[in-house]
Amino acid sequence: MEEGKIKLIGVNLYPKLEVKKSLEELYNEKEIKPVRWAEMFE
C-alpha cells in the first residue's frame, strides 16, 4: 500500500469533490432497465 500499488479509498485514494456530473452523465436510460423484483410475489 505504501508504494501505491494497492488503492484504498480514504487511505491513499481520495474522490475529486470539485468534479460534478450532470444527471445525463450519471443516468443512461439505454443501460439501466426498470425491473420489478417483487412481481413474482404479487
Secondary structure as a PSIPRED ss2 file (coil, helix, strand):
# PSIPRED VFORMAT (PSIPRED V4.0)

   1 M C   1.000  0.000  0.000
   2 E C   1.000  0.000  0.000
   3 E C   1.000  0.000  0.000
   4 G C   1.000  0.000  0.000
   5 K C   1.000  0.000  0.000
   6 I C   1.000  0.000  0.000
   7 K C   1.000  0.000  0.000
   8 L C   1.000  0.000  0.000
   9 I E   0.000  0.000  1.000
  10 G C   1.000  0.000  0.000
  11 V C   1.000  0.000  0.000
  12 N C   1.000  0.000  0.000
  13 L E   0.000  0.000  1.000
  14 Y C   1.000  0.000  0.000
  15 P C   1.000  0.000  0.000
  16 K C   1.000  0.000  0.000
  17 L C   1.000  0.000  0.000
  18 E C   1.000  0.000  0.000
  19 V C   1.000  0.000  0.000
  20 K C   1.000  0.000  0.000
  21 K C   1.000  0.000  0.000
  22 S C   1.000  0.000  0.000
  23 L H   0.000  1.000  0.000
  24 E H   0.000  1.000  0.000
  25 E H   0.000  1.000  0.000
  26 L H   0.000  1.000  0.000
  27 Y C   1.000  0.000  0.000
  28 N C   1.000  0.000  0.000
  29 E C   1.000  0.000  0.000
  30 K C   1.000  0.000  0.000
  31 E C   1.000  0.000  0.000
  32 I C   1.000  0.000  0.000
  33 K C   1.000  0.000  0.000
  34 P C   1.000  0.000  0.000
  35 V C   1.000  0.000  0.000
  36 R C   1.000  0.000  0.000
  37 W H   0.000  1.000  0.000
  38 A H   0.000  1.000  0.000
  39 E H   0.000  1.000  0.000
  40 M H   0.000  1.000  0.000
  41 F H   0.000  1.000  0.000
  42 E C   1.000  0.000  0.000
